[in-house]
């Protein structure tokens, strides 16, 4: 009997610790740490993004290598015995 009570208290204490870990701590906020960006900063970000996208379009298209190209010398043969 005392063993069941001790186990029940232990489980309750452990669950209380899990619940308290999920609650927000006073004075700790993740949203309000950074001030919002000004209109000039947003325009600067957009200009940089446009420049980046234009530079990406200037990169020539790469040929994709065939990893089995050296191993396969001929096309695979058609299956002789097809089951229907």
Backbone torsions as a table, in degrees:
resi	resn	phi	psi	omega
1	UNK	NA	-51.4	178.7
2	UNK	-62.8	-27.7	-179.9
3	UNK	-66.4	-40.8	179.0
4	UNK	-65.7	-38.2	179.5
5	UNK	-66.3	-42.8	179.3
6	UNK	-63.5	-42.3	178.9
7	UNK	-64.8	-40.7	179.4
8	UNK	-64.4	-42.2	177.2
9	UNK	-64.6	-39.3	179.4
10	UNK	-64.5	-44.2	178.1
11	UNK	-63.0	-41.9	179.2
12	UNK	-62.4	-43.2	178.6
13	UNK	-63.9	-41.3	179.0
14	UNK	-65.8	-40.1	179.2
15	UNK	-67.7	-34.8	178.0
16	UNK	-64.9	-38.0	177.2
17	UNK	-65.0	-38.5	179.0
18	UNK	-67.5	-42.1	-179.8
19	UNK	-65.7	-41.2	-178.8
20	UNK	-69.3	-25.1	177.3
21	UNK	-71.5	-23.8	-179.0
22	UNK	-87.6	-14.5	-178.1
23	UNK	-81.9	141.5	179.0
24	UNK	-69.2	140.1	178.7
25	UNK	-80.7	142.4	178.2
26	UNK	-67.0	133.8	178.9
27	UNK	86.8	-5.4	179.8
28	UNK	-109.1	110.1	177.4
29	UNK	-127.0	144.9	-180.0
30	UNK	-98.5	-25.5	-176.8
31	UNK	-79.5	-42.2	-170.7
32	UNK	-85.0	10.6	-177.6
33	UNK	-71.0	-37.5	-176.3
34	UNK	-106.7	136.4	174.9
35	UNK	-72.3	154.4	-179.3
36	UNK	-68.5	153.1	-176.9
37	UNK	-79.3	146.1	179.4
38	UNK	-78.4	169.3	-178.9
39	UNK	-62.8	-39.1	178.9
40	UNK	-64.2	-40.9	179.3
41	UNK	-65.6	-39.4	178.1
42	UNK	-65.5	-40.7	177.6
43	UNK	-64.9	-39.8	177.2
44	UNK	-61.9	-42.7	178.1
45	UNK	-61.8	-42.2	179.1
46	UNK	-64.6	-39.6	178.7
47	UNK	-64.2	-42.3	178.2
48	UNK	-64.0	-42.0	179.7
49	UNK	-63.8	-41.9	177.9
50	UNK	-63.0	-41.8	178.7
51	UNK	-63.4	-42.0	179.0
52	UNK	-62.4	-46.4	-179.8
53	UNK	-63.2	-38.8	179.4
54	UNK	-66.9	-37.1	177.8
55	UNK	-67.8	-35.2	177.3
56	UNK	-64.0	-35.0	179.7
57	UNK	-71.2	-22.1	179.7
58	UNK	-77.8	-16.6	-179.0
59	UNK	-71.8	128.4	-179.5
60	UNK	-68.0	152.5	-179.3
61	UNK	-69.2	133.0	-179.0
62	UNK	-91.4	141.7	173.9
63	UNK	-78.2	133.8	-179.5
64	UNK	-83.7	123.7	-178.2
65	UNK	-73.1	150.1	176.4
66	UNK	-93.6	111.1	-176.4
67	UNK	-65.4	-22.9	-179.8
68	UNK	-100.0	10.6	-175.6
69	UNK	-60.5	-37.7	-179.1
70	UNK	-79.1	-21.5	-176.3
71	UNK	-88.1	-42.7	179.3
72	UNK	-85.1	115.7	177.6
73	UNK	-98.5	-28.1	179.5
74	UNK	-129.4	167.0	177.1
75	UNK	-69.9	149.2	179.8
76	UNK	-64.6	141.0	-179.6
77	UNK	-73.6	149.6	179.3
78	UNK	-72.1	148.2	-179.3
79	UNK	-68.2	132.4	-176.8
80	UNK	-80.7	-41.9	-176.2
81	UNK	-108.7	95.5	176.8
82	UNK	-94.8	129.7	177.9
83	UNK	-91.9	140.1	-179.8
84	UNK	-114.5	NA	NA
